[in-house]
Amino acid sequence: MSEVTDNPKSSTVHSVVVAVKLLEYLAESGRPQRVTDIAAFLKMTKARVSRHLSTLSDLGLVARMPDNSGYRLGPMLFRLSNAALDQYEITNIAYRYMVMLRNKISESLLLAIPAGGDALIVSTISSGKPLSPQLVRGTRWTIPMSPTARLILAFSPENVRERVLARRTERDTDQEVDFDPVEARRVFERIRTRFYEFDADPHDAGFSTLSAPVFDHSERLEAALTIVMNRRADSAEQETRFLKPLKECALEISRALGSVEMANKLADTI
């Protein structure tokens, strides 16, 4: 990023700008960061960064790791994020469309928004069936396992995709989960072509997942609308049966949010 500098002609409070940039860096990093790394990113001295971190820590916005390995986001942000979710515009706009879709297909639904390349659940509606999936608002899903996260990353800016792929590759070098970034890029291209993603049982929990994109007035991905249903032997039939009503609902929400170009592209695939 460019160096954070003071502008005497601006009404912007410089220390607030620095704090926000610092929090964004910790959020996008996905792991604790050392003062040295934060200072290098912000192009500031370690002393200045340490003062900002000290203030943010006192406010609960960041927390220092017990082993002094760095700083992570603090507990106050969780409380603020829950309040923000309650006020988030798309959850209010999408809810009635989600209720109509649930009533039509009798399956559980969730709405997830992009969160540093991951999928953050902001709204859920239960099917009310016995053994229905437990969908919890505030849960964060990641690639490669989550179809919802794959769809969100597929429609994210390229720099975000590449950063997440690099982070995921590094993280999985010593784990049992196989992750191939080349194959992931092919999957993303397929998702952008057909405007949906499906997995018969992504989390080995007995539930199939079908996800479609929702766009806003700036023609950017705003959210992913996902159906989560009990897995059946004829999972391919589930994909075919629910794809059209899912896309129609995602299209209605997109148009309600002011999307024209991407909404029309989505409509062309229905």
C-alpha positions as CSV (number, residue, x, y, z in Angstrom):
1,M,0.0,0.0,0.0
2,S,1.0,3.6,-0.4
3,E,2.5,5.4,2.7
4,V,0.0,6.8,5.1
5,T,0.8,10.5,5.2
6,D,-0.7,13.7,6.7
7,N,-2.7,16.1,4.5
8,P,-3.1,19.5,6.3
9,K,-5.9,20.5,3.8
10,S,-8.0,17.4,4.5
11,S,-10.6,17.1,7.3
12,T,-9.7,13.4,7.7
13,V,-8.4,12.5,11.1
14,H,-5.0,10.8,10.3
15,S,-4.8,8.6,13.3
16,V,-8.2,7.1,12.5
17,V,-7.1,6.4,8.9
18,V,-4.0,4.6,10.3
19,A,-6.1,2.6,12.8
20,V,-8.5,1.5,10.0
21,K,-5.7,0.5,7.7
22,L,-4.1,-1.5,10.5
23,L,-7.3,-3.3,11.3
24,E,-7.9,-4.1,7.7
25,Y,-4.4,-5.5,7.4
26,L,-4.9,-7.8,10.4
27,A,-8.3,-8.9,9.0
28,E,-6.9,-9.7,5.6
29,S,-3.8,-11.4,6.9
30,G,-5.8,-14.1,8.6
31,R,-3.2,-14.6,11.3
32,P,-1.4,-12.6,14.0
33,Q,1.1,-10.1,12.7
34,R,4.3,-8.7,14.2
35,V,4.9,-5.0,14.8
36,T,7.7,-5.2,12.2
37,D,5.4,-6.5,9.5
38,I,2.6,-4.1,10.3
39,A,5.1,-1.2,10.2
40,A,6.5,-2.4,6.8
41,F,2.9,-2.6,5.4
42,L,1.9,0.9,6.6
43,K,5.4,2.3,5.8
44,M,5.6,3.7,9.3
45,T,8.1,3.4,12.1
46,K,7.8,0.6,14.6
47,A,7.4,3.2,17.4
48,R,4.4,4.8,15.8
49,V,2.8,1.5,15.0
50,S,3.4,0.4,18.6
51,R,1.6,3.4,19.9
52,H,-1.4,2.8,17.7
53,L,-1.5,-0.9,18.7
54,S,-1.3,0.1,22.4
55,T,-4.4,2.3,22.0
56,L,-6.3,-0.2,20.0
57,S,-5.5,-2.9,22.5
58,D,-6.8,-0.7,25.4
59,L,-10.1,-0.4,23.4
60,G,-10.3,-4.2,22.8
61,L,-9.9,-3.7,19.0
62,V,-6.7,-5.7,18.8
63,A,-5.2,-8.3,21.2
64,R,-1.6,-9.3,21.8
65,M,-0.8,-12.9,21.5
66,P,0.2,-14.6,24.8
67,D,3.5,-15.8,23.3
68,N,4.3,-12.3,22.0
69,S,4.2,-13.6,18.4
70,G,2.2,-10.6,17.3
71,Y,-1.3,-9.0,17.3
72,R,-4.7,-10.2,16.1
73,L,-8.1,-8.7,16.0
74,G,-9.7,-8.1,19.4
75,P,-13.0,-9.1,21.0
76,M,-14.6,-5.7,20.7
77,L,-14.7,-6.2,16.9
78,F,-16.9,-9.3,17.4
79,R,-19.4,-7.3,19.3
80,L,-19.3,-4.5,16.7
81,S,-19.6,-6.9,13.9
82,N,-22.8,-8.5,15.4
83,A,-24.3,-5.0,15.7
84,A,-23.3,-4.3,12.1
85,L,-24.9,-7.5,10.8
86,D,-28.2,-6.4,12.4
87,Q,-28.0,-3.1,10.5
88,Y,-26.5,-4.5,7.3
89,E,-28.8,-3.4,4.4
90,I,-28.6,-6.6,2.3
91,T,-29.9,-8.7,5.2
92,N,-33.0,-6.5,5.4
93,I,-33.5,-6.4,1.6
94,A,-32.8,-10.1,1.1
95,Y,-34.9,-11.5,4.0
96,R,-38.3,-11.5,2.4
97,Y,-37.0,-13.0,-0.8
98,M,-35.3,-15.7,1.2
99,V,-38.5,-16.4,3.1
100,M,-40.4,-16.8,-0.2
101,L,-37.8,-19.2,-1.5
102,R,-37.8,-21.2,1.7
103,N,-41.5,-21.5,1.6
104,K,-41.3,-22.6,-2.1
105,I,-38.6,-25.3,-1.7
106,S,-38.8,-26.1,2.1
107,E,-35.0,-26.1,2.5
108,S,-32.7,-24.2,4.8
109,L,-31.0,-21.0,3.4
110,L,-28.1,-18.8,4.3
111,L,-26.7,-15.5,3.0
112,A,-23.0,-15.0,3.2
113,I,-20.9,-11.9,2.3
114,P,-17.2,-11.7,1.3
115,A,-14.8,-11.4,4.2
116,G,-11.2,-11.2,3.2
117,G,-11.8,-13.9,0.6
118,D,-13.8,-16.1,2.9
119,A,-17.6,-16.4,3.3
120,L,-19.2,-14.9,6.4
121,I,-22.7,-16.0,7.2
122,V,-24.9,-12.9,7.9
123,S,-28.4,-14.3,7.7
124,T,-30.0,-17.8,7.9
125,I,-33.5,-19.3,7.6
126,S,-34.2,-22.8,8.8
127,S,-36.3,-25.3,6.8
128,G,-37.9,-26.4,10.1
129,K,-37.4,-30.0,9.2
130,P,-36.1,-32.6,11.6
131,L,-32.3,-33.0,11.4
132,S,-32.0,-29.7,9.5
133,P,-28.5,-28.1,9.3
134,Q,-27.4,-25.9,12.2
135,L,-26.5,-22.6,10.4
136,V,-25.0,-20.0,12.7
137,R,-24.8,-16.3,11.8
138,G,-21.2,-15.1,12.1
139,T,-19.7,-18.4,11.0
140,R,-16.8,-18.1,8.5
141,W,-16.4,-20.6,5.7
142,T,-13.2,-21.0,3.7
143,I,-11.9,-22.7,0.5
144,P,-11.4,-25.4,-0.6
145,M,-14.2,-27.2,1.3
146,S,-17.0,-24.7,1.2
147,P,-18.9,-24.2,-2.1
148,T,-20.2,-20.9,-0.8
149,A,-16.6,-19.7,-0.2
150,R,-15.5,-20.9,-3.6
151,L,-18.3,-18.9,-5.3
152,I,-17.5,-15.8,-3.3
153,L,-13.8,-16.0,-4.1
154,A,-14.6,-16.7,-7.8
155,F,-16.3,-13.4,-8.1
156,S,-13.9,-11.5,-5.9
157,P,-11.2,-9.2,-7.5
158,E,-8.2,-11.1,-8.9
159,N,-5.8,-9.7,-6.3
160,V,-8.0,-11.0,-3.5
161,R,-8.2,-14.4,-5.2
162,E,-4.4,-14.7,-5.6
163,R,-3.7,-13.5,-2.1
164,V,-6.1,-16.1,-0.6
165,L,-4.7,-18.8,-2.9
166,A,-1.2,-18.0,-1.7
167,R,-2.2,-18.0,1.9
168,R,-4.2,-21.2,1.5
169,T,-1.3,-23.0,-0.2
170,E,1.2,-22.0,2.5
171,R,-1.3,-23.0,5.2
172,D,-1.9,-26.5,3.7
173,T,1.8,-27.5,3.2
174,D,1.8,-29.4,6.5
175,Q,-1.9,-30.5,6.6
176,E,-3.7,-33.5,5.2
177,V,-6.0,-31.5,3.0
178,D,-4.9,-31.5,-0.6
179,F,-5.1,-28.1,-2.2
180,D,-4.1,-27.4,-5.8
181,P,-4.2,-23.6,-6.7
182,V,-4.1,-24.4,-10.4
183,E,-7.2,-26.6,-10.1
184,A,-8.8,-23.9,-7.9
185,R,-8.4,-21.4,-10.7
186,R,-10.2,-23.7,-13.1
187,V,-13.0,-24.1,-10.6
188,F,-13.3,-20.3,-10.2
189,E,-13.5,-19.9,-14.0
190,R,-16.3,-22.6,-14.2
191,I,-18.2,-20.8,-11.4
192,R,-18.0,-17.5,-13.2
193,T,-19.3,-19.1,-16.4
194,R,-22.3,-20.9,-14.9
195,F,-23.0,-18.5,-12.0
196,Y,-23.4,-21.2,-9.3
197,E,-21.5,-23.8,-7.3
198,F,-22.8,-27.2,-6.0
199,D,-21.3,-29.8,-3.7
200,A,-23.1,-33.1,-2.7
201,D,-21.6,-33.1,0.8
202,P,-18.7,-30.6,1.2
203,H,-18.3,-31.0,4.9
204,D,-19.0,-34.7,5.2
205,A,-22.0,-33.8,7.4
206,G,-24.8,-35.2,5.3
207,F,-25.8,-31.9,3.7
208,S,-25.7,-30.8,0.0
209,T,-25.0,-27.2,-0.8
210,L,-26.0,-25.1,-3.8
211,S,-24.9,-21.5,-4.0
212,A,-25.6,-18.5,-6.4
213,P,-24.2,-15.0,-6.5
214,V,-25.9,-11.7,-5.6
215,F,-24.7,-8.4,-7.1
216,D,-25.1,-4.8,-6.1
217,H,-25.5,-1.5,-8.0
218,S,-21.8,-1.3,-8.6
219,E,-22.0,-4.7,-10.4
220,R,-19.8,-6.3,-7.7
221,L,-20.5,-9.4,-5.8
222,E,-22.5,-8.5,-2.7
223,A,-23.3,-11.9,-1.3
224,A,-23.8,-15.6,-1.9
225,L,-27.3,-17.1,-1.5
226,T,-27.0,-20.7,-0.5
227,I,-29.4,-23.6,-0.1
228,V,-28.3,-26.3,2.5
229,M,-30.3,-29.5,2.3
230,N,-30.2,-33.0,3.5
231,R,-28.0,-35.1,1.2
232,R,-29.9,-37.7,-0.9
233,A,-28.7,-40.5,-3.1
234,D,-29.8,-38.6,-6.1
235,S,-27.7,-35.5,-5.4
236,A,-27.6,-34.6,-9.1
237,E,-31.4,-34.3,-9.1
238,Q,-31.2,-31.9,-6.1
239,E,-28.9,-29.7,-8.1
240,T,-31.2,-29.7,-11.1
241,R,-34.4,-29.3,-9.1
242,F,-33.3,-26.3,-6.9
243,L,-31.0,-24.4,-9.3
244,K,-33.6,-22.4,-11.1
245,P,-35.5,-21.2,-8.0
246,L,-32.2,-20.3,-6.3
247,K,-31.0,-18.3,-9.3
248,E,-34.3,-16.6,-9.7
249,C,-34.2,-15.5,-6.0
250,A,-30.6,-14.3,-6.3
251,L,-31.6,-12.4,-9.4
252,E,-34.5,-10.6,-7.6
253,I,-32.2,-9.6,-4.8
254,S,-29.6,-8.4,-7.2
255,R,-32.1,-6.2,-9.0
256,A,-33.4,-4.9,-5.7
257,L,-29.9,-3.9,-4.9
258,G,-29.6,-2.0,-8.2
259,S,-27.6,-4.5,-10.3
260,V,-28.3,-4.3,-14.1
261,E,-25.3,-5.7,-16.0
262,M,-24.4,-8.7,-13.8
263,A,-28.1,-9.3,-13.0
264,N,-28.7,-9.7,-16.8
265,K,-25.7,-12.0,-17.1
266,L,-27.2,-14.1,-14.2
267,A,-30.6,-14.1,-15.9
268,D,-29.1,-15.4,-19.1
269,T,-28.0,-18.6,-17.3
270,I,-31.4,-19.4,-15.9
